[in-house]
Amino acid sequence: MKLALIGLPKSGKTTVFNALTRSEHSTDKYAQTATEANIGVVQVADERITRLSELYKPKKTIYATIEYHDYPGIFAREGDTADNAMLSEIKSAEAFAVVLRGFADEELDSLYSCGDPLAQLKHLEEEMMLNDLIVAEKRLEKIELGYKRGIRTPAISCEDKALHEICAQLQNNLPLRDLQLHPDEEKAVRGFQFFSAKPLLILINCSEDNPKEWDEALKNLNDRGYKAYSIAGKFEEELSKLDTEEAEMFMADMGMTESIRDRLTHWSYQLIGYLSFFTVGADEVRAWTLEGGANAVAAAGKIHSDLARGFIRAECFKYDDIMAHGSEKVLKEKGLFRLEGKEYIVKDGDIISIRFNV
């Protein structure tokens, strides 16, 4: 899973990134804006993998991971344009975590007029939709030129129809994540990776001195369908530098039960609708990330393309069952060990072994 941290310059994206990845990239507000992304891989904390590893005692234990990309600030002011190569890279992420500045800073307010987090979000969303509209309209111009030259296929006609629906949505100032396209149309335009089609996780980066300050704004955002949270980025960054015992003591003082690493990885899973299934054995216990609603063949493909290509059956049992009964032998005796076909919809916590033949 790849998730992009985006926002206006000096909103605290890199501070959040440092807290997430335990990095030490510069967060000096006077530093020149970076020209490339910081990249870090974060392990997804999952007690189930820890307990399965204790049960099976494998040679390797592999947790799921999320790759976070901390991008330089984009769309800083009206009329600003971002580098096209960077925009394309940002759009390749599966979702965006939008960091909004909720802390006071007179100098930053004078440089970046969008001081209010809701105004920052509105500005970013409008720029994303404008960027999407330009891309869609340029493609429609090329399709129309092709029609005049006699180039018309069912695939192009499907794309044409989808792009007209997309333009209508954007011209009404509505993001594409709210647009329901026919599956064939959605597939036809998937390659454009439109900005406003991506799921958004909203993070208001505020001071730890007044954590309730943004409660009303968060309620407003959540009521509008966003997943929105407040975080004290600077405090979280300092917390990430402490050893475990010290960090737990400070978290208890703040009424926190999880670090930002654990919270943000869980929020990321919820945002995209992902689940975890597991493979177990003496060699390896491993968590795999899968889209919710995906079938057993898709799960097999996550493990290896050959398993999907030669899929025969999936041997399945539940995490809760193996923890309750302690061995696969008992599960088989109790009828809790199942054989599932290609169309079986994988559930969170399923433990799967693939029978295949290539």
GIDALIN-V898994 format. One line per field, one symbol per residue. psi: psi as a letter, one per 30 degrees, with the letter a starting at -180 (. if undefined). burial: 1 if it has 16 or more other C-alpha atoms within 10 Angstrom, else 0. A space follows every 10 residues. Layout:
psi=???
burial=???
This chain:
psi=kkkkjlalkg fgeeeeeeee fhlhkkgkff lkklflkkkk kkkjkjfeee eeeeefhlek kjlllkjkkj klklhelkfk klkeeeeeee fflflkjjkk jgkkjeeeef ejfiekeeee eeeeeeeeee eeeeeeeeee eeeeeeefgg jjleeeeeee eeeeeeeeee fghklfffkj lkeeeeefge ffhkegfkkk kkjjjlkffi ffegeeeeee eefgfljklk kieeeeeeef flleeeeeee eeefgkfkle eeeeeeeeee efhllkllkl afekkkkkkk kkflaeeeee feekeeeeeg kelkkklkee eeeeffleee eeegggklkl aegkjklkfk kkkkklk.
burial=1111111111 1111111111 1110000000 0000001101 0111100110 0110111100 1111111111 1111110000 0000001001 1111111111 1110000100 0101101101 1011111111 1110010011 0010000000 0000000111 0110111011 0001110000 0000110110 0011111111 1111111100 0001001100 1000011111 1111111011 0000001100 1000000011 1101101110 1101111111 1001111111 0101111111 0000001100 1111111110 1100000000 1000001001 0100111111 11110000
